[in-house]
Amino acid sequence: MQLSIPIFYKDEIFDQCEIRKPKAGVLASTYEIFQNKDDFSAILELLSKSILWFKSTDEKIIDSPDQIRAICRKMPYITAEVISTKIMLLINKDDWIEGVYPCPRCGHLTITGIDHDTFEDTRDRIEDLEIINQSENEDGELLKSEYSNIIHLNLVEPIEIKQLKTDYVLHKIESIDLRFPNLDDCIKGSNKYPNNKEIKRQFAIYAEAIEKINGEDVKIKWQKIWGEFIFREMDTEDLELISIAMQMYGIQKTLRKTCKNCQKTWKAEINTSNFFVSGLQSM
């Protein structure tokens, strides 16, 4: 399968892989990690045991289990989400999603599910969600020469790092380059904060993914001191631009809904989070 965002690992770029249906033991270990550690570590376990091989842009095949796991660590989370969903579809064919979607105009609730009186089924399916890969443009043509795992952002509002006592400006940040956070970034960031502190955890993950500040490579020590601070101080418009860039590829979690009350049509976000856990629990 084609990877939504390629994996940049050492001097190679991997953009294809082959998956298999995981055995019961893999699902058991994945679920145990999910319960005792975090969701990103669980996804790493599932992928590393369910991917048969990776193929690079120069047709190199990697099928060693140790190398596969090492490459998975550098896999953008957006790509990991797509692959893990595809793997779970091999296990759990019941990918129907019920949902409640308030109309943005009148507030009327559009409810998808099975009507027990008429037996009408209005549920959505995960399999119907569109997947966008970086390897294709609007015409479907391969753009391998333009692969990138970097989001470049010229800040709307520069961020100043000041000396506490004197107010002297130590650094003025005007641009940031960060990679699409990979599983390693996500695991490290999530280790700092529990799941109920989602925003802080997201900032920690972004901090791990910083590559450059003002066009210059970032040292690890500087990153650890100031990384999260940058995103806490960032203008909300800049954060929104990062969010938009993150949503360009991978699973497009919106489907068109029409309100029966006022006929308003809008794109509603579909909740797919329970599908991964339900697949692990179905063994």
Secondary structure, DSSP 4 states (H G I P E B T S, - for coil): -EEEEEEEETTEEEEEEEE-PPPHHHHHHHHHHHHHS-HHHHHHHHHHHHEEEEEETT--EE--HHHHHHHHHTSBHHHHHHHHHHHHHHH----EE-EEEE-TTT-PEEEESB-TTT--B--EEGGGS-EE-TTB-TT--B-GGG---EEEEEEEEEEEEE-TTT--EEEEEEEEEEEPPBHHHHHHHHTTS-TT-HHHHHHHHHHHTEEEETTEEPPHHHHHHHHHHHHHHS-HHHHHHHHHHHTSSEE--EEEEE-TTT--EEEEEP--HHHHHHHHHT-
